[in-house]
Amino acid sequence: MHSFWQELKKPFFVMAPMADVTDAAFRALVAARGAPDVFWTEFVSADGLYHTREIQKMPDDENPLMRDLIKGEGQRPIIAQIFSSKPEMIAYAVKLVAELGFDGVDLNMGCPDRSIEKQGCGSAMIKTPEVARAVIRAAKAASSLPVSVKTRVGYNKESLDEWLPVLLEEAPAVITLHLRTRKEMSLVPANWEFMKKAVEIRNRLNPGVLLIGNGDVTSVEQGTRLVEESGCEGAMIGRGMFGNPWVFAGRKSDDTPLAEKLAALIELAHSFEKMTPPKNFSILKKHIKAFATGFDGAAHLRARLMEAESADALEAIIAQHNAGE
Ligand SMILES: Cc1cc2nc3c(=O)[nH]c(=O)nc-3n(C[C@H](O)[C@H](O)[C@H](O)COP(=O)(O)O)c2cc1C
């Protein structure tokens, strides 16, 4: 089916879905500094959405899962990532995502977290191909949104010859491959050689499905080379956005002066506080670590910023730092 995916220039660069990172506040920061070709939300439990909205009757503006589905200004096209091993829950969440006006829906089949795998979700799907097929079918049938899948190259070992055909037969619009196995977590370098093999299988079985490579991309320049060498269509950047919301505009992490980085952190903290229902301020610590790094006195400033419990407090500490106090 035709969708915005077919219109993207190649190679394209997309934001990785990241829990407690790619929320509406962080996406706004990235959008203002150089937007990716496609935005992604954090992952959201489809079962959780059903339970909180239909059983608990929680109002949407008090529901933390609905906060994860805020679209935000200037953040388009945007894909909502959901997970469930139950086709009926996937169908429920896809319909909701469509009503909310998202541009696509992504199914998480790569998360290695034990609590997710216990629900038969995330990477566990690699071991249950029939469940994977059923949830893709349910997602496709529930709305006209393009459906994509994000997964890994295998569970204990690379198994693209078995796993990728399962997905290709269900014909999602896009497959993102995190180029590591479940067992490897994120402990070894991503292996972009696997993408060459994936492209060969895709070209043979279902050339209409777009492939996005993911793992260790830190700049557009490097990502372009990896995409061109492997033959896929796009690259997804995750941790490369930490401390570098300019990454999609072509900047490398060291290219930005410290004052500009700290100003970005202040902006992020203020918009983070405005999200409803609020998130715990301590979630910003990853960003504090990433922005306040690589200069004389960084450790001291970081330690002070870690104590901040509000955007105003964080801004005051940075003002004192800038004044040489
Ligand atoms: C803090 C954190 C949260 C993540 N949350 C998600 C998530 O919600 N959904 C998902 O598919 N992957 C998630 N991932 C995996 C990333 O999307 C990506 O696949 C991984 O970080 C490898 O890409 P990178 O090397 O560019 O970071 C997360 C990773 C990190 C570090």
The ligand as a Gaussian input file, in Angstrom:
#p B3LYP/6-31G(d) Opt

LIG

0 1
 C       17.193000       4.107000      26.941000
 C       16.761000       3.264000      25.773000
 C       15.407000       3.052000      25.560000
 C       14.980000       2.279000      24.461000
 N       13.647000       2.111000      24.255000
 C       13.216000       1.449000      23.135000
 C       11.824000       1.359000      22.824000
 O       10.954000       1.892000      23.533000
 N       11.480000       0.685000      21.689000
 C       12.408000       0.104000      20.866000
 O       12.054000      -0.502000      19.833000
 N       13.722000       0.176000      21.133000
 C       14.145000       0.854000      22.237000
 N       15.490000       0.986000      22.463000
 C       16.452000       0.496000      21.461000
 C       16.784000       1.605000      20.455000
 O       15.631000       1.990000      19.717000
 C       17.877000       1.148000      19.460000
 O       17.411000      -0.017000      18.800000
 C       19.187000       0.821000      20.164000
 O       19.536000       1.833000      21.113000
 C       20.337000       0.678000      19.140000
 O       20.469000       1.866000      18.371000
 P       21.631000       2.951000      18.691000
 O       22.938000       2.220000      18.659000
 O       21.485000       3.963000      17.590000
 O       21.335000       3.494000      20.058000
 C       15.935000       1.710000      23.575000
 C       17.292000       1.919000      23.810000
 C       17.717000       2.687000      24.880000
 C       19.193000       2.901000      25.098000

